[in-house]
Amino acid sequence: MKTIGYVEDNDSIRENYEECLVDAGFKVHSFAEASDALNSFQEDMPDLLLLDIGLGHQRDAGLQLCFDVRKFNSSVPIIFLTSHDKDYEKISGLRMGADDYITKDSNIDYILVRIETLLRRVEALQKDANLVREEVVEEKSSVELNDKTCQAYYNGKNLDLSLTQYWILHELYLGAGKLKSHAELMKAASIVVEPNTIVAHVKAIRSRFKSINEDFDAIRTARGVGYQWLDSES
Protein backbone atom coordinates (compact mmCIF):
# COMPACT_ATOMS: atom_id res chain seq x y z
CA MET A 1 0.00 0.00 0.00
CA LYS A 2 1.42 3.36 -1.05
CA THR A 3 1.61 6.18 1.49
CA ILE A 4 0.72 9.79 0.80
CA GLY A 5 1.84 12.68 2.97
CA TYR A 6 -0.94 15.26 2.78
CA VAL A 7 -0.55 18.81 4.09
CA GLU A 8 -3.69 20.98 4.25
CA ASP A 9 -4.66 23.45 6.97
CA ASN A 10 -8.43 23.42 6.34
CA ASP A 11 -9.85 20.62 8.50
CA SER A 12 -12.92 19.85 6.38
CA ILE A 13 -10.99 19.88 3.10
CA ARG A 14 -8.26 17.71 4.59
CA GLU A 15 -10.72 15.17 5.96
CA ASN A 16 -12.61 15.03 2.66
CA TYR A 17 -9.55 14.39 0.51
CA GLU A 18 -8.10 12.00 3.06
CA GLU A 19 -11.29 9.93 2.90
CA CYS A 20 -11.16 9.88 -0.91
CA LEU A 21 -7.51 8.83 -0.90
CA VAL A 22 -8.11 6.06 1.62
CA ASP A 23 -11.07 4.81 -0.42
CA ALA A 24 -8.74 4.69 -3.44
CA GLY A 25 -6.40 2.36 -1.55
CA PHE A 26 -3.79 4.74 -0.16
CA LYS A 27 -2.50 5.10 3.36
CA VAL A 28 -2.54 8.80 4.30
CA HIS A 29 -0.50 10.75 6.81
CA SER A 30 -2.19 14.15 7.18
CA PHE A 31 -0.81 17.38 8.60
CA ALA A 32 -2.17 20.87 9.17
CA GLU A 33 1.21 22.49 9.91
CA ALA A 34 4.23 22.61 7.61
CA SER A 35 6.64 22.21 10.53
CA ASP A 36 4.94 19.03 11.75
CA ALA A 37 4.95 17.64 8.22
CA LEU A 38 8.63 18.42 7.66
CA ASN A 39 9.66 16.78 10.93
CA SER A 40 7.73 13.66 9.99
CA PHE A 41 9.07 13.55 6.42
CA GLN A 42 12.64 13.77 7.70
CA GLU A 43 12.03 10.66 9.78
CA ASP A 44 9.89 8.67 7.37
CA MET A 45 9.29 9.86 3.80
CA PRO A 46 5.93 8.84 2.25
CA ASP A 47 5.74 7.57 -1.34
CA LEU A 48 4.22 10.85 -2.52
CA LEU A 49 3.56 14.31 -1.08
CA LEU A 50 0.37 16.29 -1.66
CA LEU A 51 0.79 19.90 -0.51
CA ASP A 52 -1.34 23.00 -0.26
CA ILE A 53 0.44 26.32 -0.83
CA GLY A 54 -1.20 28.54 1.76
CA LEU A 55 -1.06 27.12 5.28
CA GLY A 56 -2.54 29.02 8.21
CA HIS A 57 -1.50 32.67 8.02
CA GLN A 58 1.43 31.89 5.74
CA ARG A 59 0.49 32.32 2.09
CA ASP A 60 3.53 30.44 0.77
CA ALA A 61 4.27 27.93 3.55
CA GLY A 62 3.67 25.03 1.17
CA LEU A 63 6.23 26.41 -1.29
CA GLN A 64 8.79 26.63 1.48
CA LEU A 65 7.96 23.11 2.61
CA CYS A 66 8.54 21.81 -0.92
CA PHE A 67 11.86 23.65 -1.07
CA ASP A 68 12.92 22.24 2.31
CA VAL A 69 12.01 18.68 1.31
CA ARG A 70 14.01 18.97 -1.91
CA LYS A 71 17.11 19.79 0.14
CA PHE A 72 17.24 16.20 1.38
CA ASN A 73 15.09 14.24 -1.06
CA SER A 74 15.13 14.87 -4.81
CA SER A 75 13.12 11.84 -5.87
CA VAL A 76 9.86 11.79 -3.89
CA PRO A 77 6.98 12.90 -6.16
CA ILE A 78 5.45 16.19 -5.01
CA ILE A 79 2.08 17.54 -6.16
CA PHE A 80 0.59 20.86 -5.16
CA LEU A 81 -3.16 20.60 -4.59
CA THR A 82 -4.28 24.15 -4.04
CA SER A 83 -6.83 26.85 -4.80
CA HIS A 84 -4.02 29.13 -6.06
CA ASP A 85 -4.54 29.11 -9.82
CA LYS A 86 -2.46 31.98 -11.17
CA ASP A 87 0.24 31.12 -13.73
CA TYR A 88 2.99 32.73 -11.67
CA GLU A 89 1.94 30.61 -8.68
CA LYS A 90 2.13 27.43 -10.77
CA ILE A 91 5.56 28.42 -12.04
CA SER A 92 6.73 29.16 -8.49
CA GLY A 93 5.54 25.76 -7.32
CA LEU A 94 7.32 23.90 -10.09
CA ARG A 95 10.47 25.94 -9.61
CA MET A 96 10.54 24.83 -5.99
CA GLY A 97 10.80 21.25 -7.25
CA ALA A 98 7.20 20.03 -7.47
CA ASP A 99 6.36 17.49 -10.17
CA ASP A 100 2.77 18.55 -10.74
CA TYR A 101 0.28 21.28 -9.85
CA ILE A 102 -3.47 20.67 -9.53
CA THR A 103 -6.20 23.09 -8.51
CA LYS A 104 -8.85 22.08 -5.98
CA ASP A 105 -11.68 22.52 -8.47
CA SER A 106 -10.40 19.42 -10.30
CA ASN A 107 -12.44 16.22 -10.23
CA ILE A 108 -11.22 13.70 -7.64
CA ASP A 109 -10.87 11.02 -10.34
CA TYR A 110 -8.59 13.35 -12.28
CA ILE A 111 -6.49 13.97 -9.15
CA LEU A 112 -6.19 10.23 -8.50
CA VAL A 113 -5.05 9.60 -12.07
CA ARG A 114 -2.31 12.22 -11.71
CA ILE A 115 -1.19 10.67 -8.40
CA GLU A 116 -1.14 7.14 -9.81
CA THR A 117 0.76 8.29 -12.92
CA LEU A 118 3.54 9.81 -10.83
CA LEU A 119 3.77 6.75 -8.61
CA ARG A 120 4.04 4.45 -11.64
CA ARG A 121 6.83 6.60 -13.02
CA VAL A 122 8.81 6.34 -9.78
CA GLU A 123 8.33 2.58 -9.72
CA ALA A 124 9.65 2.34 -13.28
CA LEU A 125 12.69 4.45 -12.40
CA GLN A 126 13.40 2.31 -9.35
CA LYS A 127 13.30 -0.84 -11.48
CA ASP A 128 15.65 0.76 -13.99
CA ALA A 129 18.04 1.65 -11.17
CA ASN A 130 18.54 -2.07 -10.57
CA LEU A 131 19.75 -2.52 -14.15
CA VAL A 132 23.12 -1.57 -15.53
CA ARG A 133 22.55 1.74 -17.31
CA GLU A 134 25.04 3.85 -19.21
CA GLU A 135 25.76 7.24 -17.74
CA VAL A 136 25.20 10.08 -20.14
CA VAL A 137 28.17 12.40 -19.91
CA GLU A 138 29.00 15.01 -22.54
CA GLU A 139 32.72 15.46 -21.97
CA LYS A 140 33.11 18.48 -24.25
CA SER A 141 29.96 20.19 -23.08
CA SER A 142 29.07 22.41 -20.16
CA VAL A 143 26.06 20.13 -19.53
CA GLU A 144 26.31 16.70 -17.91
CA LEU A 145 23.39 14.30 -17.49
CA ASN A 146 23.62 11.25 -15.25
CA ASP A 147 20.82 8.73 -15.79
CA LYS A 148 21.84 6.63 -12.79
CA THR A 149 21.26 9.42 -10.30
CA CYS A 150 18.90 11.57 -12.42
CA GLN A 151 21.13 14.53 -11.73
CA ALA A 152 21.97 17.27 -14.22
CA TYR A 153 25.00 19.56 -14.02
CA TYR A 154 25.84 22.80 -15.77
CA ASN A 155 29.34 24.24 -15.63
CA GLY A 156 30.03 21.68 -12.94
CA LYS A 157 27.13 22.79 -10.73
CA ASN A 158 24.08 20.70 -9.85
CA LEU A 159 20.91 22.10 -11.42
CA ASP A 160 18.77 20.54 -8.63
CA LEU A 161 15.99 19.48 -10.98
CA SER A 162 12.99 17.38 -10.03
CA LEU A 163 12.61 13.98 -11.70
CA THR A 164 10.10 15.38 -14.17
CA GLN A 165 12.38 18.28 -15.04
CA TYR A 166 15.39 15.98 -15.43
CA TRP A 167 13.68 13.82 -18.04
CA ILE A 168 12.33 16.85 -19.91
CA LEU A 169 15.86 18.26 -20.10
CA HIS A 170 17.18 14.82 -21.05
CA GLU A 171 14.77 14.66 -24.01
CA LEU A 172 15.61 18.18 -25.17
CA TYR A 173 19.36 17.95 -24.75
CA LEU A 174 19.93 14.55 -26.33
CA GLY A 175 17.65 15.57 -29.19
CA ALA A 176 19.56 18.82 -29.74
CA GLY A 177 18.38 20.63 -32.86
CA LYS A 178 15.07 18.77 -32.98
CA LEU A 179 11.81 20.45 -32.06
CA LYS A 180 10.15 18.51 -29.24
CA SER A 181 6.38 18.80 -28.81
CA HIS A 182 4.60 19.01 -25.48
CA ALA A 183 3.40 15.44 -26.04
CA GLU A 184 6.95 14.18 -26.63
CA LEU A 185 8.18 15.86 -23.47
CA MET A 186 5.29 14.36 -21.49
CA LYS A 187 6.17 10.92 -22.82
CA ALA A 188 9.83 11.38 -21.95
CA ALA A 189 8.90 12.27 -18.37
CA SER A 190 6.23 9.53 -18.17
CA ILE A 191 3.53 12.01 -17.21
CA VAL A 192 0.19 13.12 -18.61
CA VAL A 193 -0.41 16.76 -17.75
CA GLU A 194 -1.79 19.92 -19.26
CA PRO A 195 0.50 21.66 -21.80
CA ASN A 196 0.70 24.66 -19.44
CA THR A 197 2.36 22.40 -16.86
CA ILE A 198 5.07 21.49 -19.37
CA VAL A 199 5.48 25.20 -20.08
CA ALA A 200 5.97 25.86 -16.38
CA HIS A 201 8.50 23.00 -16.06
CA VAL A 202 10.55 24.37 -18.96
CA LYS A 203 10.49 27.84 -17.41
CA ALA A 204 11.74 26.29 -14.19
CA ILE A 205 14.53 24.47 -16.05
CA ARG A 206 15.56 27.72 -17.75
CA SER A 207 15.58 29.45 -14.38
CA ARG A 208 17.96 26.82 -12.97
CA PHE A 209 20.38 27.36 -15.85
CA LYS A 210 20.15 31.14 -15.57
CA SER A 211 20.90 31.00 -11.85
CA ILE A 212 24.32 29.65 -12.89
CA ASN A 213 24.75 31.66 -16.08
CA GLU A 214 22.44 34.60 -16.67
CA ASP A 215 23.30 34.55 -20.38
CA PHE A 216 21.98 31.01 -20.87
CA ASP A 217 19.72 30.89 -23.92
CA ALA A 218 19.91 27.32 -25.26
CA ILE A 219 16.22 26.42 -25.10
CA ARG A 220 14.16 27.90 -27.94
CA THR A 221 10.38 28.18 -27.64
CA ALA A 222 8.15 27.41 -30.61
CA ARG A 223 4.92 28.90 -29.32
CA GLY A 224 2.04 26.49 -29.23
CA VAL A 225 4.25 23.67 -30.52
CA GLY A 226 7.10 22.85 -28.16
CA TYR A 227 10.78 23.45 -27.48
CA GLN A 228 14.20 22.94 -29.05
CA TRP A 229 17.67 22.69 -27.60
CA LEU A 230 19.93 24.72 -29.88
CA ASP A 231 22.76 22.77 -31.54
CA SER A 232 25.26 25.53 -30.90
CA GLU A 233 24.81 25.03 -27.14
CA SER A 234 24.91 21.22 -27.12
C-alpha positions as YAML, in Angstrom:
chain: A
units: angstrom
residues:
- id: 1
  name: MET
  ca: [0.00, 0.00, 0.00]
- id: 2
  name: LYS
  ca: [1.42, 3.36, -1.05]
- id: 3
  name: THR
  ca: [1.61, 6.18, 1.49]
- id: 4
  name: ILE
  ca: [0.72, 9.79, 0.80]
- id: 5
  name: GLY
  ca: [1.84, 12.68, 2.97]
- id: 6
  name: TYR
  ca: [-0.94, 15.26, 2.78]
- id: 7
  name: VAL
  ca: [-0.55, 18.81, 4.09]
- id: 8
  name: GLU
  ca: [-3.69, 20.98, 4.25]
- id: 9
  name: ASP
  ca: [-4.66, 23.45, 6.97]
- id: 10
  name: ASN
  ca: [-8.43, 23.42, 6.34]
- id: 11
  name: ASP
  ca: [-9.85, 20.62, 8.50]
- id: 12
  name: SER
  ca: [-12.92, 19.85, 6.38]
- id: 13
  name: ILE
  ca: [-10.99, 19.88, 3.10]
- id: 14
  name: ARG
  ca: [-8.26, 17.71, 4.59]
- id: 15
  name: GLU
  ca: [-10.72, 15.17, 5.96]
- id: 16
  name: ASN
  ca: [-12.61, 15.03, 2.66]
- id: 17
  name: TYR
  ca: [-9.55, 14.39, 0.51]
- id: 18
  name: GLU
  ca: [-8.10, 12.00, 3.06]
- id: 19
  name: GLU
  ca: [-11.29, 9.93, 2.90]
- id: 20
  name: CYS
  ca: [-11.16, 9.88, -0.91]
- id: 21
  name: LEU
  ca: [-7.51, 8.83, -0.90]
- id: 22
  name: VAL
  ca: [-8.11, 6.06, 1.62]
- id: 23
  name: ASP
  ca: [-11.07, 4.81, -0.42]
- id: 24
  name: ALA
  ca: [-8.74, 4.69, -3.44]
- id: 25
  name: GLY
  ca: [-6.40, 2.36, -1.55]
- id: 26
  name: PHE
  ca: [-3.79, 4.74, -0.16]
- id: 27
  name: LYS
  ca: [-2.50, 5.10, 3.36]
- id: 28
  name: VAL
  ca: [-2.54, 8.80, 4.30]
- id: 29
  name: HIS
  ca: [-0.50, 10.75, 6.81]
- id: 30
  name: SER
  ca: [-2.19, 14.15, 7.18]
- id: 31
  name: PHE
  ca: [-0.81, 17.38, 8.60]
- id: 32
  name: ALA
  ca: [-2.17, 20.87, 9.17]
- id: 33
  name: GLU
  ca: [1.21, 22.49, 9.91]
- id: 34
  name: ALA
  ca: [4.23, 22.61, 7.61]
- id: 35
  name: SER
  ca: [6.64, 22.21, 10.53]
- id: 36
  name: ASP
  ca: [4.94, 19.03, 11.75]
- id: 37
  name: ALA
  ca: [4.95, 17.64, 8.22]
- id: 38
  name: LEU
  ca: [8.63, 18.42, 7.66]
- id: 39
  name: ASN
  ca: [9.66, 16.78, 10.93]
- id: 40
  name: SER
  ca: [7.73, 13.66, 9.99]
- id: 41
  name: PHE
  ca: [9.07, 13.55, 6.42]
- id: 42
  name: GLN
  ca: [12.64, 13.77, 7.70]
- id: 43
  name: GLU
  ca: [12.03, 10.66, 9.78]
- id: 44
  name: ASP
  ca: [9.89, 8.67, 7.37]
- id: 45
  name: MET
  ca: [9.29, 9.86, 3.80]
- id: 46
  name: PRO
  ca: [5.93, 8.84, 2.25]
- id: 47
  name: ASP
  ca: [5.74, 7.57, -1.34]
- id: 48
  name: LEU
  ca: [4.22, 10.85, -2.52]
- id: 49
  name: LEU
  ca: [3.56, 14.31, -1.08]
- id: 50
  name: LEU
  ca: [0.37, 16.29, -1.66]
- id: 51
  name: LEU
  ca: [0.79, 19.90, -0.51]
- id: 52
  name: ASP
  ca: [-1.34, 23.00, -0.26]
- id: 53
  name: ILE
  ca: [0.44, 26.32, -0.83]
- id: 54
  name: GLY
  ca: [-1.20, 28.54, 1.76]
- id: 55
  name: LEU
  ca: [-1.06, 27.12, 5.28]
- id: 56
  name: GLY
  ca: [-2.54, 29.02, 8.21]
- id: 57
  name: HIS
  ca: [-1.50, 32.67, 8.02]
- id: 58
  name: GLN
  ca: [1.43, 31.89, 5.74]
- id: 59
  name: ARG
  ca: [0.49, 32.32, 2.09]
- id: 60
  name: ASP
  ca: [3.53, 30.44, 0.77]
- id: 61
  name: ALA
  ca: [4.27, 27.93, 3.55]
- id: 62
  name: GLY
  ca: [3.67, 25.03, 1.17]
- id: 63
  name: LEU
  ca: [6.23, 26.41, -1.29]
- id: 64
  name: GLN
  ca: [8.79, 26.63, 1.48]
- id: 65
  name: LEU
  ca: [7.96, 23.11, 2.61]
- id: 66
  name: CYS
  ca: [8.54, 21.81, -0.92]
- id: 67
  name: PHE
  ca: [11.86, 23.65, -1.07]
- id: 68
  name: ASP
  ca: [12.92, 22.24, 2.31]
- id: 69
  name: VAL
  ca: [12.01, 18.68, 1.31]
- id: 70
  name: ARG
  ca: [14.01, 18.97, -1.91]
- id: 71
  name: LYS
  ca: [17.11, 19.79, 0.14]
- id: 72
  name: PHE
  ca: [17.24, 16.20, 1.38]
- id: 73
  name: ASN
  ca: [15.09, 14.24, -1.06]
- id: 74
  name: SER
  ca: [15.13, 14.87, -4.81]
- id: 75
  name: SER
  ca: [13.12, 11.84, -5.87]
- id: 76
  name: VAL
  ca: [9.86, 11.79, -3.89]
- id: 77
  name: PRO
  ca: [6.98, 12.90, -6.16]
- id: 78
  name: ILE
  ca: [5.45, 16.19, -5.01]
- id: 79
  name: ILE
  ca: [2.08, 17.54, -6.16]
- id: 80
  name: PHE
  ca: [0.59, 20.86, -5.16]
- id: 81
  name: LEU
  ca: [-3.16, 20.60, -4.59]
- id: 82
  name: THR
  ca: [-4.28, 24.15, -4.04]
- id: 83
  name: SER
  ca: [-6.83, 26.85, -4.80]
- id: 84
  name: HIS
  ca: [-4.02, 29.13, -6.06]
- id: 85
  name: ASP
  ca: [-4.54, 29.11, -9.82]
- id: 86
  name: LYS
  ca: [-2.46, 31.98, -11.17]
- id: 87
  name: ASP
  ca: [0.24, 31.12, -13.73]
- id: 88
  name: TYR
  ca: [2.99, 32.73, -11.67]
- id: 89
  name: GLU
  ca: [1.94, 30.61, -8.68]
- id: 90
  name: LYS
  ca: [2.13, 27.43, -10.77]
- id: 91
  name: ILE
  ca: [5.56, 28.42, -12.04]
- id: 92
  name: SER
  ca: [6.73, 29.16, -8.49]
- id: 93
  name: GLY
  ca: [5.54, 25.76, -7.32]
- id: 94
  name: LEU
  ca: [7.32, 23.90, -10.09]
- id: 95
  name: ARG
  ca: [10.47, 25.94, -9.61]
- id: 96
  name: MET
  ca: [10.54, 24.83, -5.99]
- id: 97
  name: GLY
  ca: [10.80, 21.25, -7.25]
- id: 98
  name: ALA
  ca: [7.20, 20.03, -7.47]
- id: 99
  name: ASP
  ca: [6.36, 17.49, -10.17]
- id: 100
  name: ASP
  ca: [2.77, 18.55, -10.74]
- id: 101
  name: TYR
  ca: [0.28, 21.28, -9.85]
- id: 102
  name: ILE
  ca: [-3.47, 20.67, -9.53]
- id: 103
  name: THR
  ca: [-6.20, 23.09, -8.51]
- id: 104
  name: LYS
  ca: [-8.85, 22.08, -5.98]
- id: 105
  name: ASP
  ca: [-11.68, 22.52, -8.47]
- id: 106
  name: SER
  ca: [-10.40, 19.42, -10.30]
- id: 107
  name: ASN
  ca: [-12.44, 16.22, -10.23]
- id: 108
  name: ILE
  ca: [-11.22, 13.70, -7.64]
- id: 109
  name: ASP
  ca: [-10.87, 11.02, -10.34]
- id: 110
  name: TYR
  ca: [-8.59, 13.35, -12.28]
- id: 111
  name: ILE
  ca: [-6.49, 13.97, -9.15]
- id: 112
  name: LEU
  ca: [-6.19, 10.23, -8.50]
- id: 113
  name: VAL
  ca: [-5.05, 9.60, -12.07]
- id: 114
  name: ARG
  ca: [-2.31, 12.22, -11.71]
- id: 115
  name: ILE
  ca: [-1.19, 10.67, -8.40]
- id: 116
  name: GLU
  ca: [-1.14, 7.14, -9.81]
- id: 117
  name: THR
  ca: [0.76, 8.29, -12.92]
- id: 118
  name: LEU
  ca: [3.54, 9.81, -10.83]
- id: 119
  name: LEU
  ca: [3.77, 6.75, -8.61]
- id: 120
  name: ARG
  ca: [4.04, 4.45, -11.64]
- id: 121
  name: ARG
  ca: [6.83, 6.60, -13.02]
- id: 122
  name: VAL
  ca: [8.81, 6.34, -9.78]
- id: 123
  name: GLU
  ca: [8.33, 2.58, -9.72]
- id: 124
  name: ALA
  ca: [9.65, 2.34, -13.28]
- id: 125
  name: LEU
  ca: [12.69, 4.45, -12.40]
- id: 126
  name: GLN
  ca: [13.40, 2.31, -9.35]
- id: 127
  name: LYS
  ca: [13.30, -0.84, -11.48]
- id: 128
  name: ASP
  ca: [15.65, 0.76, -13.99]
- id: 129
  name: ALA
  ca: [18.04, 1.65, -11.17]
- id: 130
  name: ASN
  ca: [18.54, -2.07, -10.57]
- id: 131
  name: LEU
  ca: [19.75, -2.52, -14.15]
- id: 132
  name: VAL
  ca: [23.12, -1.57, -15.53]
- id: 133
  name: ARG
  ca: [22.55, 1.74, -17.31]
- id: 134
  name: GLU
  ca: [25.04, 3.85, -19.21]
- id: 135
  name: GLU
  ca: [25.76, 7.24, -17.74]
- id: 136
  name: VAL
  ca: [25.20, 10.08, -20.14]
- id: 137
  name: VAL
  ca: [28.17, 12.40, -19.91]
- id: 138
  name: GLU
  ca: [29.00, 15.01, -22.54]
- id: 139
  name: GLU
  ca: [32.72, 15.46, -21.97]
- id: 140
  name: LYS
  ca: [33.11, 18.48, -24.25]
- id: 141
  name: SER
  ca: [29.96, 20.19, -23.08]
- id: 142
  name: SER
  ca: [29.07, 22.41, -20.16]
- id: 143
  name: VAL
  ca: [26.06, 20.13, -19.53]
- id: 144
  name: GLU
  ca: [26.31, 16.70, -17.91]
- id: 145
  name: LEU
  ca: [23.39, 14.30, -17.49]
- id: 146
  name: ASN
  ca: [23.62, 11.25, -15.25]
- id: 147
  name: ASP
  ca: [20.82, 8.73, -15.79]
- id: 148
  name: LYS
  ca: [21.84, 6.63, -12.79]
- id: 149
  name: THR
  ca: [21.26, 9.42, -10.30]
- id: 150
  name: CYS
  ca: [18.90, 11.57, -12.42]
- id: 151
  name: GLN
  ca: [21.13, 14.53, -11.73]
- id: 152
  name: ALA
  ca: [21.97, 17.27, -14.22]
- id: 153
  name: TYR
  ca: [25.00, 19.56, -14.02]
- id: 154
  name: TYR
  ca: [25.84, 22.80, -15.77]
- id: 155
  name: ASN
  ca: [29.34, 24.24, -15.63]
- id: 156
  name: GLY
  ca: [30.03, 21.68, -12.94]
- id: 157
  name: LYS
  ca: [27.13, 22.79, -10.73]
- id: 158
  name: ASN
  ca: [24.08, 20.70, -9.85]
- id: 159
  name: LEU
  ca: [20.91, 22.10, -11.42]
- id: 160
  name: ASP
  ca: [18.77, 20.54, -8.63]
- id: 161
  name: LEU
  ca: [15.99, 19.48, -10.98]
- id: 162
  name: SER
  ca: [12.99, 17.38, -10.03]
- id: 163
  name: LEU
  ca: [12.61, 13.98, -11.70]
- id: 164
  name: THR
  ca: [10.10, 15.38, -14.17]
- id: 165
  name: GLN
  ca: [12.38, 18.28, -15.04]
- id: 166
  name: TYR
  ca: [15.39, 15.98, -15.43]
- id: 167
  name: TRP
  ca: [13.68, 13.82, -18.04]
- id: 168
  name: ILE
  ca: [12.33, 16.85, -19.91]
- id: 169
  name: LEU
  ca: [15.86, 18.26, -20.10]
- id: 170
  name: HIS
  ca: [17.18, 14.82, -21.05]
- id: 171
  name: GLU
  ca: [14.77, 14.66, -24.01]
- id: 172
  name: LEU
  ca: [15.61, 18.18, -25.17]
- id: 173
  name: TYR
  ca: [19.36, 17.95, -24.75]
- id: 174
  name: LEU
  ca: [19.93, 14.55, -26.33]
- id: 175
  name: GLY
  ca: [17.65, 15.57, -29.19]
- id: 176
  name: ALA
  ca: [19.56, 18.82, -29.74]
- id: 177
  name: GLY
  ca: [18.38, 20.63, -32.86]
- id: 178
  name: LYS
  ca: [15.07, 18.77, -32.98]
- id: 179
  name: LEU
  ca: [11.81, 20.45, -32.06]
- id: 180
  name: LYS
  ca: [10.15, 18.51, -29.24]
- id: 181
  name: SER
  ca: [6.38, 18.80, -28.81]
- id: 182
  name: HIS
  ca: [4.60, 19.01, -25.48]
- id: 183
  name: ALA
  ca: [3.40, 15.44, -26.04]
- id: 184
  name: GLU
  ca: [6.95, 14.18, -26.63]
- id: 185
  name: LEU
  ca: [8.18, 15.86, -23.47]
- id: 186
  name: MET
  ca: [5.29, 14.36, -21.49]
- id: 187
  name: LYS
  ca: [6.17, 10.92, -22.82]
- id: 188
  name: ALA
  ca: [9.83, 11.38, -21.95]
- id: 189
  name: ALA
  ca: [8.90, 12.27, -18.37]
- id: 190
  name: SER
  ca: [6.23, 9.53, -18.17]
- id: 191
  name: ILE
  ca: [3.53, 12.01, -17.21]
- id: 192
  name: VAL
  ca: [0.19, 13.12, -18.61]
- id: 193
  name: VAL
  ca: [-0.41, 16.76, -17.75]
- id: 194
  name: GLU
  ca: [-1.79, 19.92, -19.26]
- id: 195
  name: PRO
  ca: [0.50, 21.66, -21.80]
- id: 196
  name: ASN
  ca: [0.70, 24.66, -19.44]
- id: 197
  name: THR
  ca: [2.36, 22.40, -16.86]
- id: 198
  name: ILE
  ca: [5.07, 21.49, -19.37]
- id: 199
  name: VAL
  ca: [5.48, 25.20, -20.08]
- id: 200
  name: ALA
  ca: [5.97, 25.86, -16.38]
- id: 201
  name: HIS
  ca: [8.50, 23.00, -16.06]
- id: 202
  name: VAL
  ca: [10.55, 24.37, -18.96]
- id: 203
  name: LYS
  ca: [10.49, 27.84, -17.41]
- id: 204
  name: ALA
  ca: [11.74, 26.29, -14.19]
- id: 205
  name: ILE
  ca: [14.53, 24.47, -16.05]
- id: 206
  name: ARG
  ca: [15.56, 27.72, -17.75]
- id: 207
  name: SER
  ca: [15.58, 29.45, -14.38]
- id: 208
  name: ARG
  ca: [17.96, 26.82, -12.97]
- id: 209
  name: PHE
  ca: [20.38, 27.36, -15.85]
- id: 210
  name: LYS
  ca: [20.15, 31.14, -15.57]
- id: 211
  name: SER
  ca: [20.90, 31.00, -11.85]
- id: 212
  name: ILE
  ca: [24.32, 29.65, -12.89]
- id: 213
  name: ASN
  ca: [24.75, 31.66, -16.08]
- id: 214
  name: GLU
  ca: [22.44, 34.60, -16.67]
- id: 215
  name: ASP
  ca: [23.30, 34.55, -20.38]
- id: 216
  name: PHE
  ca: [21.98, 31.01, -20.87]
- id: 217
  name: ASP
  ca: [19.72, 30.89, -23.92]
- id: 218
  name: ALA
  ca: [19.91, 27.32, -25.26]
- id: 219
  name: ILE
  ca: [16.22, 26.42, -25.10]
- id: 220
  name: ARG
  ca: [14.16, 27.90, -27.94]
- id: 221
  name: THR
  ca: [10.38, 28.18, -27.64]
- id: 222
  name: ALA
  ca: [8.15, 27.41, -30.61]
- id: 223
  name: ARG
  ca: [4.92, 28.90, -29.32]
- id: 224
  name: GLY
  ca: [2.04, 26.49, -29.23]
- id: 225
  name: VAL
  ca: [4.25, 23.67, -30.52]
- id: 226
  name: GLY
  ca: [7.10, 22.85, -28.16]
- id: 227
  name: TYR
  ca: [10.78, 23.45, -27.48]
- id: 228
  name: GLN
  ca: [14.20, 22.94, -29.05]
- id: 229
  name: TRP
  ca: [17.67, 22.69, -27.60]
- id: 230
  name: LEU
  ca: [19.93, 24.72, -29.88]
- id: 231
  name: ASP
  ca: [22.76, 22.77, -31.54]
- id: 232
  name: SER
  ca: [25.26, 25.53, -30.90]
- id: 233
  name: GLU
  ca: [24.81, 25.03, -27.14]
- id: 234
  name: SER
  ca: [24.91, 21.22, -27.12]
...
